[in-house]
């Protein structure tokens, strides 16, 4: 996997702490992190993509949040023909 999309719940303090560790970890392994626009603001990183377009641009989506965040992302990818 070369590109991982990241969608985080903005109001979850743990998400920001995880992002601060995760982003350098991915970079060190040659993996490009592609955040949605809200996650990019939270983490202070560039390269944001609109959330609806993100599933078509990455190899994997990583969701940092609760049930609601996970379900909203599941709806985004639910119509795609990939596992």
N, C-alpha and C positions, 0 to 999 in steps of 0.2 A: 504494500500500500504506500502510495506516494503522497496522497492528499487526503487529509482527514478534516471533515467539517465539524465544527464545534458550536453547539447551541447551549447556552447556559441561562439559568433562571437569574434574572437581575437582582432580585431581592433576597438571594440566598448567600449569606456571607461566606459560606464554605466554598462556593463556586469560585470566587475571586482568589482565594488561597490556593485552590487546586489549579487554577489557570496559571498562577505564577510559577508553580512547579512543573506543570505539564508542558507549557510552551517551550521552554528551553530543552526539556527532555526530548520532545519530538524533533526539534531543530537539530540536536546533536546526533540524531539517527537518520537525518536526511529526509524527514517527513515534513511536508508543508501543512501547516495548520490554517484552515480557511474558516474564519468565524462568520456568523451572521452579524448583521449590523449592530444589534444590541450587545452581543458578546464582545465585539470589537471595542465598543465604548467602555464596557466594564473592565476589559483587560488592557485598554490603551494600546491596541495594536492595529496595524493597517491590513488591507487585503479583504475587507468585509464584502460579503455578498448578500443580496436580499434572501431572506429565509426561504421563500418558495422556490428559488432557483438553486439553492445549495445542494439538494439531493442529486441533481444532474451533473454537478461539477466535481464531486468527490468520490473516493472509493469507500468511505466509511463515515457514518455520522456518529459523533459522540455527544451524548446528552447529559448535561450536568444540571440536575434539578429534581423535582419530585414527580409524582404520578401525572399531574396535569401537564408538565413540560414534556414528559415522555409521550403522553397520548397526543399532544398537539403535533409533535414531530412524526409520530406514527401515521397521523392523517396525511402529512406531507408526502410520505413515501408509500402509502398504502396502494396507490394506483399504479406504481411502477412495477415492472415485470422482473424484479431482481429480489433475491432473498435479503 
